[in-house]
Every structure is written in C-alpha cells, then in structure tokens.
Amino acid sequence: MAEFDIVGPEAIREGRATDAYFERTETTLREAGRNPRVVAEVTADQFPDGEFELFAGLKDAIALLEGHPVDVEAIPEGRLFDGGPVMRIEGPYRSFARLETALLGFLSHASGIATAALDCRVAAPDSTILSFGARHVHPAMAATVERSALLAGFDGFSHVAAGDLLDREASGTMPHALVLCFGPGEQEAAWTAFDEAVDEEVERIALCDTYTDERDETLRAVATLGDRLDGVRIDTTGSRRGDFRHIIREVRWELAAAGKPDLPIYISGGLGPADLRELRDVVTGFGVGGYVSNADPVDFSLDLVAVDGVSGAKRGKLSGVKAVYRTADGDHAVLPADDPAPTAAEPLFTPVLRDGTLVDGASDLFALDSGVERARSDASLVGYGEHR
C-alpha cells in the first residue's frame, strides 16, 4: 500500500495519470493502424463573454508535453482570457492522447486559483497579501496554490515545502497554538520566547487575540517587545468577530495613544475580496486562505478542431484552427487563424514547443516574475475587478 495517496511524477510523465478511455482509444487506433495528425485546442469558453480569468499552469503543462513529437503554441502565463483557446497542440494524436487528463488538470486548477488570487489583489492593490490557504488542499497541491497566488501578485505565502520548490522563502510567525502552549495570562512569555528563539531576519509579528480582546493584547505586545515589535496580527474567529472594521480602528486608535500610530496591523481568517475592499484603508496587510486555495477550477476542455488537415469539431465546438488577440481597447478577440488580425491588436498565441523541443526564449512564457508583470498589465488593460 502506498504511504500517501499521491500520483507521482513518473506516472504523470508516462501518461498513467489519465482517464481509462484514453488508453482504450490509443489501443483501438493502434490496432486499426490509424494515427492522424490533428490540431487540438484547449478552451474554456468558445466566445469572449467579458468574464476574464487568469491563465496559469503552463509551466507544468509544457513539462508534460516536452519530448513528445508535437508543436505547441499557447498564450503566456499571466495573460487574461475570456473565451477561445489558450493552447494549441498539433501532432500525431496517439503521441499525446493519454496526456489530456493531466494536461487539463494542470491548467484548470492553477488558473482557477490564480483567478481567485487576482480577485483579492485588485481588491487591495496597495496592501501586503499573503497566501495562507495550503492547509485547505492536499499537500501535493501546495506548491501549485502558492505559485498561482504569486502569479496573481500576492506578496508571499506560508508553505515551507512550496518555498523549497519555488525558491522563495515562506512567510509567517506564530499560531494561536504557540500562545496556548504558554497558558492563560502568559502571552508576554510567548511573545518574548519567540523573539529570543527565531532568526533575526524573521519579523516580530505578535498574534494578539488569543485570550483577551484585540486591543488589550496589542497594547501588551507593544509594552513587551517595544521597538522590536514589527507589527501585530489579528485572526479573530468569525463567530466572535462582530464589526471587524470597528475592532481594527479601535486598535489603531489605542496604538496612536501609545505612541505607535504606524505600527503595521495584519489580519487573517476567512477573508475574501469584499473584506479586503472594506478594510484595506485601516490595515497593512492580509492573510488570505480558503478563498484562493478552494477556488473552483476553470472548466477547460481539449477538443480536436482539425484532422489530417480537414477542419472539424464535435457539435457545440467551433471547428478549425483559431487565433486569439488582445485588442487596443482591452478586448479579447477570437478569429479563424487565416483571417486578418484586428487593427492594432496583439496576437496572444506564441510558439512554445516545436517537435517536442522548447523554442528558444520560450521559458519566459512561464517564468514566474514575467507572469506577474503580465498579470498586472493585463488586469489594468481589461479593467479586471472594476465590476466585481
């Protein structure tokens, strides 16, 4: 019996992470002596509808397809789309048929998480936002959650192993469990012990709502750590929260009275975009969990649109190879690939693989820092979040 219920990288690469009917399709085509050259497109919506989503997961998708005899074009990670294909694959069908399940999983889950994270980013554009949602997902998904949140513009994340994979330092200071281990009335002992134990480069952010109210514990943390205190975090349980904005304003008032008017205040606990909009003017930053990590995947599908050079598609899908563009006014245009491009429009499809080999410079299409810049630019161009 496996130690954990995790499908490993080897099974994914070999195409075992697939639906059974792809294996049977492959067997049938092989026995029939058929392996047509096809064009397949990965699409969520056929026509643009104004409901933009953030494209993510391309890095893993390309790692899956690399080495197979296929040509791949895609929109870069960090671009926004609201219809039409995000990826085109051309090659012998049997060379990638069994990879469809994992391919769609990579793109669907990451894009859903990234889109939810972008909801939060545009809701509080000037605030620090950290991803705290890894605890809500299978551990095998943690790096995908954190990378997708970073792609959307989050400032950091909490998961240590994800940080190892992403070559980024995880953020976070103390949970309620640390304070509870010192017992009632011993908050000062907990904060002091933390200050004495952790590395100097770790910020001293005191959790201030464990036993007494937020104002009391905040003032006690200030008195205990003085100038070594870098900020406070308030994570009041929703069932006892009341008017959270009033609580934060009261804490801020008392901090000013104590000579600490600019001490950073961070909040966490069941927050979403509406909370960030409401509170962004009274706090320094947010820890966002389930809203991002529990996001619905984008419902991508992979459809054949041409077989041996002949356009065609199943009912309900648009036949033929397509091109996608970002128009000068921020719209997303989808046209037959042979049609003229709209005036002053930017083509979004870019070559990634040629016969299974990465095209020179294509790694920038899924480089995290480049994707962050694209997401920021596209969100501004299309007015993302203005009507949410």
N, C-alpha and C positions, 0 to 999 in steps of 0.2 A: 504493500500500500504506500502511495506517495506521502511524503511528510506533509506537504501542503497541496491544496487543490489549485495548482498553478500550471497552466500550459506553458512550457518553457520555450526559449528562443529557438532551439533546434527544431521542435515540432512546428513552430510558426514558419521558419525558413523552408522546411521541407514540404509545406502545404498540408500538414496533418490538421492544422487549426482551420478546418473547413467544414462546410455542410456536406453530408454524405452524398447528396445528389450531384455534386461536382465531381466526386470520384467516379460515380457511375456514368456521368456524361463523358468523362475522359475515356473510360473503358469502352463505352459504346462507339465513340468517334474513332478510337484506335482500331477496334475490330472492324469498323466499316471503312477503314482506310481514308478517313476524312480529317483534315486539319486546316480548315480555311484560314486565310489571312483576314483578320477582322479589324474594325475600328470600334473600340468600346469607350463610352463616356461615363464618367461619374457625375451624377446630377442629383440635386435635392429637389429643385422646382424647375419646371420646364420653361416658364416665362417669368421675367422680373416682376416682382409684386411690391417692391418698396420696403419689404421686411428684411433688412440686411442681417447677415450672420458673418462671423469672423472665421476665416479658413485656417485650420491648424491640423497637425498630424502628418504633414507632408514628409518630414524627416524620416519617420518610421515607414511610411508607405514606400518611399523611394528605396530605403534599405531592403525592403521586402522584394521589390521588383528588380533591383540591381542584379546583374548576372544572368538574367533571362533574356532571350532574343526578342526584345520589344523596344519600340520607340515610345517615349512618354513625354507629353507636354502637360503643363499644369499652371495654374495661377500661383504666384508665390505665397508662402505663409504670411499671414498678417494682412492680406487683402480682404476686403469685404465683398460679399456676393449676395444677390437676392434672386437668382434664377440662372438657368443654363448650366453647362458643365463647368466643373472645377479641375478636371483632369481628363486627358485623352490618352488611351493606350492603343497602340497598333502593333500587331504581330500575329503569329500563328496562335489560334485560340487555345490549343492544348498546352501552350507554353505558360499560360498564366491563369487558366480557368479555375484551378483549385485554390488560387491565392485570393479570390474575390472576397471571401468571408473575412479574412484577417485585414485585407486592404480597407474594406468599408469600416471595419471596427476601429482601425487606427484613425481614420479621418472623421468618422461620425462622433466618437466620444470626445476627442480632443477639440473639435470645432464647437461642440455644444458647451463644453467647459469654458473655452476661450470667449465665446459669445456672452455667457453669463458674467464672466470677469470684466468684459468690456462694459456691460451694463453698469457695473459698480465703478469702474474707472471714470466714465463720463459723468456719473452722478456726483463724484467728489474729485474733480480734476487736480486740485491743489493739495490734497491730503495724502498722507502716507497710508498705503493699503497693503496689508499682509494677508497671504493665503493661510488660513487655519483649518482647512477642510479635509486634510488627509485622513483623519480618523473616521470619516464617513464612508470611505471606499475601501475595497480590497487592497491590501498592501502592495500588490503587484501594479496597481494603478497610480500609486502616489506620485511618481515622477511625471506621469502624464498630466495629473492635476496641477502640479506646481509649475511645470513648463508652460502649460496653456495659460495659467494665470499670469505668468511673467510676460508671455507674448502679448497679452491684452494691456500690459502696462502696470501690473502690480509691482510694488517695490521690493517684495521679498516673500518668504514662505517659511513654514515651520518644520518641515520634514527633513531629518538628518540624512537618511539614505538617498533621498531625492537630490539633496545637495551634493552628495558624492558623485552621482551620475551627471548632474548638470554643471559641476564645477562651480557651485555657488554655496556660500555659507548660509546655513539655516538660521532663522531668527527665533527669538523667544527667550523669556526669562524664567518666570516661576508660575506654577499652577496653584490652585487652592490647596492641593494635597500637601505641598511643602509647608504652607502656613498651618494647616491642620495637624501636621506631624509634631509641631511645637506646642499645640494645645491652646485652649481659650485664654485670652489675655496675654499671649506670648507673641503677638505679631511682631513686636520690636525685635525679639530674639530671632525670629525667622528672617526678617529683612537684614539684620546685622550678619547673621550666619551666611546668607547669600553673598553679601558684599565682601565678606572675608574669604569666601571659597572660590568664586568664579574668576575667570581671567579678567584682567583689567580692560580688555577691549570690548567686553560684554557690557552693554548699557545697564545701569541700575534702574530698572523699571519695577516699582513696587506694586504688587496686586493689593488693592485697597477696598475690599468689600466682603471679607470672609466672615467675620464675627459681628462687627458693628456696622454702622452706616458708612456710606462712602466718604462723607465729609470728615467724620471722626478719624477714620483710618488714614485718609490722605494727610491730615494735619499731623498725625502721629508719625507717619513715614517721613515727613519733612523734618520734624524735630529729631528723629532718629538718625537719618543719613545726611541731613544738611546739604552742603554743596555737592556731595557725592551722588545725590539723587538726580537721575536723569529724566524722571517722569513717573507717572502713575498709570496703572491700567485698571479700568473698572469693567467688570464682567458680570454685573448683577443679573441673576436669574430672571427670566421674563415674568415668572409668576409673582415676583416681588418688586418688579421694576417701577411700576407707576409711571409718572411723567419723566421719562429719561432725560429729556432736554432740560427740565427744571432741575433735576439732580445735578447734571453737569454744570449748569450755570451757578448753582449754589456752591459746588466745589470750587469753581473758578473764582467766585466772589471771596470765599474764605482764603484761598491761596493768595489773592491780592492783598488781603488784610494781613497775611502772614509774611508779606514781602516777597512772594513768589508768583507774581502775576503772569509770568510767561512760562511757567513750568508745563511741559507737554503733558497732555491728557490723551490716553488711548482707550478706546472702548471696544468690546467684543461681545459675542453672544447672540446668535440668531439674527444677524443683521443682513439686510438686503439694500438694494438701491434706494428705496424710499427713505429708509433710515439714514443712509449716507447723505442724501439731499437735505434732510431735516436738521442734521447735527453737524454738518461739515464746517459751519462757522463757529462752533463752540468747542471743537476737539481738534487735536493734532492729527490723529490717525485712527485707523480701524483695522481690526482683525475680522476677516470675513471667512466663514466656513461653508456651511451646507448650501447656501445659495449658489455658490460656484461649483463645489465638488459634486453636488447632487443634480446638476443641470441635466435636462433631457438631451440625449444625443441628437445631432442633426440627422434627419432621415435620408441619408444618401442611398442611392442605388447605382448599380453598374449595368448599363444596357448596351447591347450591340446596335450600332447605327449604320454599319456597312459591312458586307460580307463579300470577300473576293472582288472588291471594287464596286459593288452594287449597293446603293443606298437602300435602307430598310430598317424597320423597327417594329416592336410589338405594339399592339393597339394602346393608345394613351401616351405613347412616347413619340418624340419628334425624330424623324429619320434624317440621315445624312450627317456629315461632319460639320461642326459649328465653330464659330469664332466668338469670343467674348471681349467686350471693350468697356473701359471707363470713359464716359463722355466728359467733355469740358465742364458741364454743369453738375457732374457727380452721378449721373445715371449709369445703370448697368445695362449694356446693350448686348443682345444675343442675335446673331445672324448666321445664315449659311456661310461656310468658310470661304466660298468663292465669291460672295457678294462684296462690293466695295465697302470699306470701313467708313463709319460715320465721320463727318468732318471734325478734325482736331481731337479725335478720340485716341486713347491709349490702348493698344492690344494687351490683354492680360495673360494670355497663354504664352509660356516660354518653354523652349526645349530643356528637358532635364536629362533624359537618357536617350542614347542612340545605340540600338542593338545591345541594350543592357549595360552600356558603359556611361558613366556620368559625363555629361558635357562639360567642357572647360568653363569654370566660373559658376556652374550651376549650384554648387554648395551654398552660395549666398542666398538662394531662393528659400532655404530653410535654416539659415543661420539665425539664431535667436535675436541677437541685437538688431540685425537688419529687419527682422519681422516686427519688432517693437516699433521701429520707426515707420514702417509701412502702415501698421495698425493705427498709429497716432494720426498720420497724414490722411488716411482713408476715412477715418471717423470724422475728421474735420470737414473733408470734402463732401461727404454724403450727408452731413448733419446727423450723425448717429446719436440717438438718445434724445433728440430735441422734442420728440412727441411721446416719450415713454413716461 
